[in-house]
Amino acid sequence: MYQVIDGKKISQEIKDELREKVLGLKAKGERRCLAVIQVGNDPASSVYVNNKKKACAYIGMESLSYELPEDTTEGALMETIVELNERADVSGILVQLPLPRHIDEKKILLAIAPEKDVDGFHPVNVGNLSIGRPGYVSCTPAGVIQLLKRSGVEIEGKECVVLGRSNIVGKPMAMLLLQENGTVTICHSKTKNLKEITKRADILVVAIGKPKFVDESYVKEGAVVIDVGIHRNEDNKLCGDVDFERVAPHTSAITPVPGGVGPMTIAMLMSNCVM
Ligand code: GUN
């Protein structure tokens, strides 16, 4: 029988630990405050932003909310970031993505001070991760590592295959697995003989962004499968990049969608905020 890795439960444990940590910081007279910026009112982004603010409140941390109109100029957004960079009472800055098309996302992410970049998207933080120096780590892949560790999955020496090479998930995921002494392969849409490679994986992390892309023919018997994808199917039901029903019986452990990786992203954002 396979283990269903409960991301909701593990993320709750982490948030409860962080709540204690915030109390400890307060006792020492230290405070943390996250500034969350949303440009426009994309409904999915609004849900994410609200959940981030709620999580701050839950762990006892302050947050500031900037809800800027869709037609905000790149210059105006830049000014807001510069101001927040300079504010001593703001310890973290998060710009919710995606940004409207008239704003250059790369330029904006580069403007956030690396020491306040709790998303871990700034090139300085990405570089620090790749050479094993301390810094902020992208929240979703950091959450996957916590899911594995807290479910008793050993990474050291294991064949780890990451399906997907995005800057936010695939690449930092590979770096983190490497740091844990996994043997890491990254696959992507141009990879030849994909199934041959994914079938070698003891730990398969899927972040390819295609609903139910991975079926049992991609998976070695007894592998651990982590599904980073989230989509809505024809019946408006959530599903991942992995066909859970078909794959789960062939695994030793697997994350569901929803309730797997998703809740971990916010827990790790909170962890970054109280670092
Ligand atoms: N949009 C979707 N995921 C994320 C995330 O992790 N951080 C930010 N800033 N925006 C996102």
Boltz pocket constraint, residues with backbone or C-beta under 6 A from the ligand:
constraints:
  - pocket:
      binder: B
      contacts: [[A, 94], [A, 95], [A, 96], [A, 97], [A, 98], [A, 119], [A, 139], [A, 140], [A, 265]]
      max_distance: 6.0
